Structures are given as structure tokens and as C-alpha cells.
């Protein structure tokens, strides 16, 4: 079963399909150079291998999304812990009104920093996931387009043999 880097494997399998089609023999009768005789079994075997790679690609995307959710949950927990710590520090220092005021200012600053940290972490995680999913989408589009070209070439070859 294909593993990490499957999109590279998929591309190499599609390259093999193109090689098979390109190296196919041109029929002696007609075709004008666009019709080829190829072994369909070779193409079908490569298409089966490509199909095996797709679930791994989708699992990788799901894993990335789960990782993003874990990062966000951890960032939120850290922000909550920072806020609780700031509030606790403010309570400990609460002997004098000036000390309480300063502690509250410090707690507010820490809370604001924690909120900013939470926001920044969410933004960075969303950006990362979006980039990975966009790359995955592009790879899948390339694979689909190459498969379509291979199938069209097969269909063209099949129709030329019927004449």
C-alpha cells in the first residue's frame, strides 16, 4: 500500500501511462499518427495502483486537519492557563490598592497577550492547513487530468482499431 509522498508515486504512475501510450505502435492502416496500439492491461494495472494511492492522500488531508484542531485546542488551553495564572498572581498581590491595580494591569496585559497568542496560533494553523490542502487539491487535479488524457488516448486507440 503506498505511503508518505504518494502524490509523487501517482505522478510517476501517470508518467508510466504516458510512456506506454507514447511508445504504442501506430497502426499500419490510417490513424494519422494520433492512433496507437497499446496493451490495455498495462494501463489498467497502473490505474489500479493510482486508485490505491488516493485513500492515502485523503487520509493525509484528514490527519492534517485533525492536527490543526489539536493545535488550536492546545493553544486555547494554554491561553486559559495563562489567564488563570495571571488572575491568581493578581489575587496573591492584592494586599494594597496600588498593588492590586498594578496586578490587574499586569493580568490584563497577560490576558491580552494570551488572546493574541491564541489568535496568532489559529491564524498560522489555518494558513498551514489551507496551504497543504491547496497543494493536495492541485496534485489531485493533475492526477485527474492525466488520467483523463490516458483514458482519452485509450478510447482513441480503441476506436481506431474498430475501423
Secondary structure, DSSP 8 states (H G I E B T S, - for coil): ---TTHHHHHHHHHHHHHHHHHTSB--SSS-TTT--B--HHHHHHHHHHHHHHHHHHHHHHHHHHHHHHHHHHHHHHHHHHHHHHHHHHHHHTTTSHHHHHHHHHHHHHHHHHHHHHHHHHHHHHHHHHHHHHHHHHHHHHHHHHHHHHHHHHHHHHHHHHT-
